[in-house]
Amino acid sequence: MPQRPKYILPDISEAHNVGRNIAAVRRRKGLSQKKLAEKTGLTQALISHYETGRLSVPVEIVIQIAISLKVHADELLGINS
């Protein structure tokens, strides 16, 4: 019998959900898009595109942003345990 998954995974095909999570955490940490861009080595325009859902966030970038914001990537992906 198959085991139930440990995590409830969100539908991450909707890029705007991940972007909204990034924006919410960034604001909670008191950072501007420009400051987050500096911390991650990305451009402010790219951060904006991710946050608005215009671009999907590659998993490597999610990890990079999570490290810069000092949070778990799960929080940015909207994964609940």
Residue frames as qw, qx, qy, qz and C-alpha x, y, z in Angstrom:
[[0.000, 0.890, 0.456, 0.000, 0.00, 0.00, 0.00],
 [0.409, 0.536, -0.044, 0.737, 1.50, 3.39, -0.97],
 [0.376, -0.441, -0.453, 0.677, 2.48, 5.71, 1.85],
 [0.079, 0.947, 0.309, 0.026, 0.94, 9.13, 2.18],
 [0.495, 0.541, -0.145, 0.664, 3.34, 11.95, 1.32],
 [0.468, -0.361, -0.442, 0.674, 4.96, 13.74, 4.24],
 [0.037, -0.314, -0.026, 0.948, 4.27, 17.16, 2.73],
 [0.425, 0.723, 0.527, -0.136, 1.24, 18.72, 1.14],
 [0.412, -0.089, 0.375, 0.825, 2.69, 20.12, -2.05],
 [0.304, 0.661, 0.194, -0.658, 1.24, 23.25, -3.60],
 [0.688, 0.587, 0.370, 0.212, 0.48, 23.63, -7.27],
 [0.366, -0.621, 0.195, 0.665, 3.74, 25.39, -8.07],
 [0.442, 0.393, 0.567, 0.574, 2.79, 25.67, -11.72],
 [0.017, -0.937, -0.286, -0.202, 1.32, 29.01, -10.67],
 [0.586, 0.234, -0.224, 0.742, 4.45, 31.13, -10.53],
 [0.149, -0.669, 0.013, -0.728, 2.65, 34.03, -8.91],
 [0.784, -0.583, -0.179, -0.118, 2.18, 32.04, -5.68],
 [0.799, -0.134, -0.122, 0.573, 5.91, 31.56, -5.21],
 [0.294, 0.458, 0.036, 0.838, 6.50, 35.17, -6.22],
 [0.424, -0.727, -0.140, -0.521, 3.94, 36.42, -3.72],
 [0.845, -0.478, -0.159, 0.177, 5.62, 34.38, -1.00],
 [0.644, 0.124, -0.064, 0.752, 9.00, 35.85, -1.91],
 [0.004, 0.606, 0.088, 0.791, 7.54, 39.37, -1.80],
 [0.634, -0.690, -0.193, -0.292, 5.82, 38.75, 1.54],
 [0.838, -0.347, -0.126, 0.403, 8.96, 37.40, 3.20],
 [0.487, 0.321, 0.012, 0.812, 11.10, 40.16, 1.69],
 [0.210, -0.694, -0.105, -0.681, 8.76, 42.83, 3.08],
 [0.778, -0.596, -0.190, -0.056, 8.58, 41.08, 6.46],
 [0.788, -0.174, -0.061, 0.588, 12.38, 41.20, 6.59],
 [0.099, -0.896, -0.067, 0.427, 12.29, 44.92, 5.75],
 [0.445, -0.234, 0.542, 0.673, 14.12, 44.61, 2.44],
 [0.474, 0.635, -0.086, -0.604, 13.49, 46.43, -0.82],
 [0.912, 0.384, 0.141, 0.025, 13.64, 44.58, -4.12],
 [0.404, 0.809, -0.369, 0.214, 16.90, 46.39, -4.81],
 [0.338, -0.635, 0.640, -0.268, 18.44, 45.23, -1.51],
 [0.875, -0.018, 0.468, -0.121, 17.34, 41.63, -2.11],
 [0.766, 0.635, -0.065, 0.074, 18.80, 41.85, -5.61],
 [0.121, 0.800, -0.536, 0.241, 22.13, 42.98, -4.16],
 [0.586, -0.430, 0.638, -0.254, 22.13, 40.14, -1.61],
 [0.869, 0.170, 0.459, -0.075, 21.36, 37.51, -4.27],
 [0.317, -0.330, 0.596, 0.660, 23.40, 38.86, -7.16],
 [0.319, 0.552, 0.721, 0.270, 20.27, 39.18, -9.29],
 [0.056, 0.243, 0.158, 0.955, 18.82, 42.35, -10.80],
 [0.273, 0.220, 0.489, -0.799, 15.96, 44.30, -9.25],
 [0.572, 0.234, -0.321, -0.718, 13.99, 43.80, -12.48],
 [0.488, 0.068, -0.863, -0.110, 14.37, 40.03, -12.20],
 [0.026, -0.152, -0.787, 0.597, 13.20, 40.07, -8.57],
 [0.419, 0.265, 0.141, -0.857, 10.19, 42.11, -9.69],
 [0.585, 0.188, -0.589, -0.525, 9.38, 39.65, -12.49],
 [0.341, -0.035, -0.922, 0.178, 9.56, 36.74, -10.05],
 [0.087, 0.203, 0.635, -0.740, 7.40, 38.48, -7.45],
 [0.498, 0.308, 0.021, -0.810, 4.70, 39.40, -9.95],
 [0.738, 0.160, 0.648, -0.101, 4.67, 35.95, -11.54],
 [0.531, 0.741, -0.219, -0.349, 5.80, 37.19, -14.94],
 [0.482, 0.482, -0.732, 0.016, 8.63, 34.65, -14.71],
 [0.921, -0.326, -0.205, -0.062, 8.73, 31.28, -12.99],
 [0.248, -0.806, 0.519, -0.139, 11.41, 31.05, -10.33],
 [0.733, 0.278, -0.619, 0.047, 13.92, 28.26, -11.00],
 [0.831, -0.495, -0.249, 0.045, 14.53, 26.04, -7.99],
 [0.678, 0.052, -0.202, 0.704, 18.16, 27.14, -7.80],
 [0.027, 0.476, -0.015, 0.879, 17.02, 30.77, -7.48],
 [0.658, -0.613, -0.249, -0.359, 14.43, 29.85, -4.84],
 [0.836, -0.305, -0.252, 0.381, 17.26, 28.35, -2.79],
 [0.451, 0.240, -0.085, 0.855, 19.48, 31.38, -3.39],
 [0.255, -0.589, -0.105, -0.760, 16.70, 33.77, -2.32],
 [0.784, -0.534, -0.295, -0.112, 15.85, 31.61, 0.72],
 [0.738, -0.126, -0.242, 0.617, 19.47, 31.70, 1.86],
 [0.206, 0.362, -0.014, 0.909, 19.60, 35.48, 1.38],
 [0.461, -0.554, -0.132, -0.681, 16.36, 35.94, 3.34],
 [0.008, 0.272, -0.839, 0.471, 17.46, 33.39, 5.98],
 [0.746, 0.027, 0.300, -0.594, 14.32, 31.26, 5.63],
 [0.530, -0.009, 0.837, 0.132, 13.63, 27.72, 4.48],
 [0.119, 0.084, -0.638, -0.756, 12.87, 27.30, 0.79],
 [0.065, -0.428, -0.901, 0.002, 9.68, 25.49, 1.89],
 [0.022, 0.643, 0.413, -0.645, 8.30, 28.83, 3.07],
 [0.135, 0.451, -0.345, -0.812, 8.87, 30.44, -0.31],
 [0.185, -0.007, -0.868, -0.460, 7.38, 27.43, -2.12],
 [0.609, -0.201, 0.037, -0.766, 4.36, 27.36, 0.18],
 [0.641, -0.003, -0.767, -0.030, 5.01, 23.80, 1.35],
 [0.551, -0.524, 0.295, -0.579, 3.27, 22.93, 4.60],
 [0.230, 0.208, -0.940, 0.144, 4.21, 19.97, 6.74]]
